[in-house]
Amino acid sequence: MSFLSGLLRLRRGPWENLATVLIALGVVMLMQPFFLWAYTWSFLVTLLGTVMFIITSHFPE
């Protein structure tokens, strides 16, 4: 419950966690050999997570 409330109130912790999950998901998508669509979208997902992490690091604690 506090995670969703932190997202809605634009707090740093939950948004950084979400960005970290996106970065990790993009790396997993990049390294898997089974689905071409996942490999195709992996760079965009990783980039989105990285930019999101940079932006949310300026949110209030």
N, C-alpha and C positions, 0 to 999 in steps of 0.2 A: 504494500500500500504506500509506503513512504517513497518507493522508487517512482511510482506514477505521480505522486504529489511533487516530487523533485523535478520531474520532467515538465510538469505543467507550470511550475514556478521558476523555470529556467535556472536551476541550480547546477553547479559545475559537476559534481560527482556523478549523478545519473547520466548526464549527457556524455561525459568522458567515458563512462562504462559502455554506453551504446556505441560510441565511436570506436572503442577498442574492439568490441565484438565485430563490427563491420570490417575493420582492418584484418582481424584474424579470419573472418569468413572469406574475404578476398584472397588471402594467401592460400587457404585450403582449396578454394576454387581454382587457383592457379596451378596447384600441385597435383590435382587429381587427374587420372588418365581416362576417365570413363565418359564424361559428358562434354561435348564440344561447346554447348551453349554456356556452361559454367566457366570454361576457360576463356571464352569470348568476353564475358562480362566481368571477369576477375579484376582486370586493371581498373575499370570504372568503379567497382565496389571498393577496392583498396584506396583509390584516390578520393572518393567521397568520404570514407572514414578518416583519412588523413586530414583533409580540409576541415571536416567537422570537428576533429580533435583540436586543431589549431584555433578554430573560432571559439569553441566552448571552453578553452583554457582561459578565456577572458571573462567568463561568466562569474558572478559572485559565488562565494563559498556557501 
